[in-house]
Amino acid sequence: MKPGDLVKFKCPPGSRELVVQYGTFIGIRTFDNKYECAEVMWLNRPAPNGNQVSTVQINLIEVVNGN
């Protein structure tokens, strides 16, 4: 995954989320020198914090294949 890639949110097992969410991958952010997460600018919804970019667990997003 590299900055600028189109990514898709993968719903965690057992989730009732039905809306497909796409965004642009911005980069990796590290908290407390041990926790890593992805920063994503979501295309079809505002970030929960009201900002354009929000963080998400890396394992919950996947790159959309452009082929």
C-alpha positions in Angstrom: 0.0 0.0 0.0 1.4 3.4 -1.0 0.2 7.0 -0.6 -2.5 7.8 -3.2 -3.8 4.2 -3.6 -7.5 3.8 -3.7 -8.6 1.6 -0.7 -11.8 -0.1 0.4 -12.9 -0.6 4.0 -13.3 -4.3 4.8 -16.1 -4.9 7.4 -14.9 -6.8 10.4 -16.4 -10.3 10.9 -19.9 -10.0 12.5 -20.3 -6.4 11.4 -23.7 -5.2 10.1 -22.1 -2.5 8.0 -23.5 -2.8 4.5 -22.2 0.4 2.8 -19.0 0.0 0.8 -16.6 2.7 1.8 -13.7 3.9 -0.4 -10.9 6.3 0.3 -7.5 7.5 -0.6 -4.6 6.0 1.4 -2.5 8.8 2.9 0.1 6.9 4.9 0.9 5.1 8.1 0.7 6.8 11.5 2.4 5.5 14.7 1.1 6.1 18.2 3.2 5.7 21.3 6.0 4.2 19.2 4.1 0.8 19.0 0.6 1.1 17.5 0.4 1.6 13.7 -2.7 2.6 11.8 -3.5 3.8 8.3 -4.6 7.4 7.6 -7.4 7.5 4.9 -9.3 10.4 3.3 -12.8 8.9 2.8 -14.5 9.6 -0.5 -18.2 8.9 0.3 -18.4 10.0 3.9 -16.9 12.5 6.3 -14.4 11.2 8.9 -15.9 10.5 12.3 -13.8 13.2 13.8 -15.0 15.8 11.3 -11.7 16.1 9.6 -11.0 15.1 6.0 -8.6 12.4 7.1 -9.1 9.7 9.8 -7.3 6.7 11.0 -8.3 3.1 10.6 -6.8 -0.3 11.5 -4.5 -1.4 8.7 -6.0 -4.8 8.5 -9.5 -3.3 7.8 -8.6 -1.8 4.5 -7.4 -3.2 1.2 -6.1 -1.7 -2.0 -8.6 -1.7 -4.9 -7.1 -3.3 -7.9 -7.2 -0.9 -10.9 -7.0 -3.6 -13.5 
